[in-house]
Amino acid sequence: MRAFIAIELPQETKDALARLQGQLEKTGADVKWVEPQNIHLTLKFLGEINDEQLKMINLIIDEVAKENPPYKININELGAFPKIENLRVIWVGIDTGDKETKKIAQALEEKIQKLGIPKEDRAFSSHITIGRTRSALNRDILVEELKKRQENFNPDHEEFTARKITLFKSTLSSAGPTYEPLKEGILTTT
């Protein structure tokens, strides 16, 4: 099965990001927006995993969750990869909680690598993907809108508490991906 590990966002945060998507959609750019119910903060993309790896990943999630307390996450930035002028991925970033998120992602990365799942090529970046461009249609208008919004980006419902890490099964279809939670590791107060 195809899977990934992520931090789920509260509904209020997903709703706020959906409103942002709606505002950016008005540019007419050819963007595949992440369905609001699917918006999350990815900690580790696993790709295809087998049943034996799944069992071990469940144990790793519990182990990492027990080593980390709940923490605040604050969305404070709007950006794009690889860079705003040549964007492919539109994201929101975090400041408060970045250190904790990176620590959890690194712990997962190191433990999961031992199962034969390769490490990521790039360094981990705490971000929440909200859309991916499909073509250059109206990209210049979208770039200008993103630059304008970057200057005074102030999302509502931008702060929440991360209380768990979740393993999701990802099923791809022509209607888009569906994510099914398989395992939750509750972050434990020390």
C-alpha positions as CSV (number, residue, x, y, z in Angstrom):
1,M,0.0,0.0,0.0
2,R,1.0,3.6,-0.5
3,A,1.4,5.5,2.8
4,F,2.8,8.5,4.6
5,I,3.0,9.9,8.1
6,A,1.7,13.3,8.9
7,I,0.3,15.7,11.5
8,E,-3.4,16.3,11.0
9,L,-4.8,19.8,11.1
10,P,-7.8,20.9,13.1
11,Q,-11.0,21.6,11.0
12,E,-10.8,25.3,11.7
13,T,-7.3,25.4,10.2
14,K,-8.3,23.4,7.2
15,D,-11.3,25.7,6.7
16,A,-9.0,28.8,6.9
17,L,-6.6,27.3,4.3
18,A,-9.6,26.4,2.1
19,R,-10.6,30.1,2.2
20,L,-7.0,31.0,1.2
21,Q,-7.2,28.5,-1.7
22,G,-10.4,30.1,-2.8
23,Q,-8.9,33.6,-2.9
24,L,-5.9,32.3,-4.9
25,E,-8.1,30.4,-7.2
26,K,-9.6,33.7,-8.5
27,T,-6.3,34.3,-10.4
28,G,-7.5,31.7,-12.9
29,A,-4.2,29.8,-12.6
30,D,-4.1,26.1,-13.5
31,V,-3.6,24.7,-10.1
32,K,-4.7,21.4,-8.6
33,W,-5.8,22.5,-5.1
34,V,-5.4,20.0,-2.3
35,E,-8.9,19.0,-1.1
36,P,-9.5,20.7,2.3
37,Q,-10.2,17.4,4.0
38,N,-6.8,16.2,2.8
39,I,-4.6,19.1,4.0
40,H,-2.0,18.0,6.4
41,L,1.7,18.5,7.4
42,T,3.7,15.6,6.0
43,L,6.4,14.2,8.3
44,K,7.5,11.3,6.1
45,F,6.4,10.0,2.7
46,L,6.8,6.3,2.7
47,G,5.7,5.3,-0.8
48,E,4.7,1.7,-1.2
49,I,5.1,-0.4,1.9
50,N,4.5,-4.1,2.6
51,D,2.7,-5.7,5.6
52,E,5.9,-6.4,7.5
53,Q,7.1,-2.8,7.1
54,L,3.6,-1.6,8.2
55,K,3.9,-3.5,11.5
56,M,7.3,-2.1,12.2
57,I,6.2,1.5,11.2
58,N,3.3,1.2,13.7
59,L,5.8,0.4,16.4
60,I,8.1,3.3,15.3
61,I,5.2,5.7,15.4
62,D,4.4,4.7,19.0
63,E,8.0,5.0,20.0
64,V,8.5,8.5,18.4
65,A,5.2,9.7,19.8
66,K,6.2,8.7,23.3
67,E,9.5,10.6,23.0
68,N,7.7,13.9,22.1
69,P,5.1,16.0,24.0
70,P,2.3,17.9,22.3
71,Y,3.3,21.3,21.0
72,K,2.0,24.4,19.4
73,I,2.2,25.0,15.6
74,N,1.8,28.5,14.1
75,I,1.3,29.0,10.4
76,N,3.0,32.3,9.5
77,E,4.3,32.1,5.9
78,L,3.0,31.7,2.4
79,G,5.5,30.4,-0.3
80,A,6.2,28.2,-3.2
81,F,8.7,25.5,-4.3
82,P,11.2,25.6,-5.9
83,K,10.8,29.4,-5.8
84,I,7.9,31.8,-6.1
85,E,8.8,33.0,-9.7
86,N,8.9,29.4,-11.0
87,L,6.4,27.8,-8.7
88,R,5.2,24.2,-8.8
89,V,4.0,23.7,-5.2
90,I,2.1,26.4,-3.2
91,W,2.5,26.0,0.6
92,V,2.1,27.6,4.0
93,G,5.0,27.4,6.5
94,I,5.3,27.5,10.2
95,D,7.5,29.2,12.7
96,T,6.4,28.1,16.2
97,G,6.7,24.3,16.2
98,D,9.2,24.1,13.4
99,K,12.0,22.8,15.6
100,E,9.7,20.2,17.2
101,T,8.3,19.1,13.8
102,K,11.8,18.7,12.4
103,K,12.9,16.7,15.4
104,I,9.9,14.3,14.9
105,A,10.5,14.1,11.2
106,Q,14.2,13.3,11.7
107,A,13.5,10.6,14.3
108,L,11.0,9.0,11.9
109,E,13.4,9.3,9.0
110,E,16.3,7.6,10.9
111,K,14.2,4.7,12.3
112,I,12.3,4.0,9.1
113,Q,15.4,4.0,7.0
114,K,16.4,0.8,8.8
115,L,13.3,-0.9,7.3
116,G,14.7,-0.4,3.8
117,I,12.7,2.8,3.0
118,P,15.1,5.3,1.6
119,K,15.8,8.7,3.2
120,E,14.6,11.8,1.5
121,D,17.1,13.4,-0.9
122,R,16.2,16.9,0.4
123,A,16.4,18.2,3.9
124,F,13.0,18.3,5.7
125,S,11.1,21.5,5.4
126,S,8.0,22.1,7.7
127,H,5.3,23.1,5.3
128,I,1.7,22.4,4.4
129,T,1.0,21.9,0.7
130,I,-2.2,23.6,-0.5
131,G,-1.8,23.4,-4.3
132,R,0.3,22.2,-7.3
133,T,0.5,24.0,-10.6
134,R,-0.5,21.9,-13.6
135,S,0.5,24.4,-16.4
136,A,1.7,27.9,-17.0
137,L,-1.8,29.2,-17.5
138,N,-2.1,32.5,-15.6
139,R,0.9,31.6,-13.5
140,D,2.2,35.2,-13.7
141,I,-1.1,36.4,-12.2
142,L,-0.8,33.8,-9.4
143,V,2.9,34.8,-8.7
144,E,1.9,38.4,-8.4
145,E,-1.0,37.5,-6.0
146,L,1.3,35.3,-3.9
147,K,3.9,38.1,-3.7
148,K,1.2,40.6,-2.6
149,R,-0.1,38.2,0.0
150,Q,3.4,37.3,1.3
151,E,4.0,40.8,2.4
152,N,1.1,40.9,4.9
153,F,0.3,37.2,5.3
154,N,-1.9,36.8,8.4
155,P,-4.0,33.7,8.3
156,D,-6.9,33.2,10.7
157,H,-6.9,30.0,12.8
158,E,-3.2,29.9,12.3
159,E,-2.2,28.3,15.6
160,F,-3.1,24.8,16.8
161,T,-1.7,22.1,19.1
162,A,-0.1,19.0,17.5
163,R,-1.3,16.1,19.7
164,K,-0.6,13.1,17.5
165,I,1.2,11.7,14.5
166,T,-0.8,9.7,12.0
167,L,0.0,7.0,9.5
168,F,-2.2,7.4,6.4
169,K,-3.0,5.0,3.6
170,S,-3.1,6.9,0.3
171,T,-5.3,5.6,-2.4
172,L,-5.0,7.3,-5.8
173,S,-7.9,7.5,-8.2
174,S,-9.1,9.7,-11.1
175,A,-11.2,11.6,-8.6
176,G,-8.1,12.4,-6.6
177,P,-6.4,10.8,-3.6
178,T,-8.2,9.6,-0.5
179,Y,-6.4,9.3,2.8
180,E,-7.4,6.7,5.4
181,P,-5.8,6.9,8.9
182,L,-4.4,3.6,9.9
183,K,-2.4,4.4,13.1
184,E,-2.2,7.3,15.5
185,G,0.7,7.9,17.9
186,I,-0.4,10.2,20.7
187,L,2.3,12.7,21.6
188,T,3.0,12.1,25.3
189,T,3.5,14.9,27.9
190,T,6.8,14.3,29.7
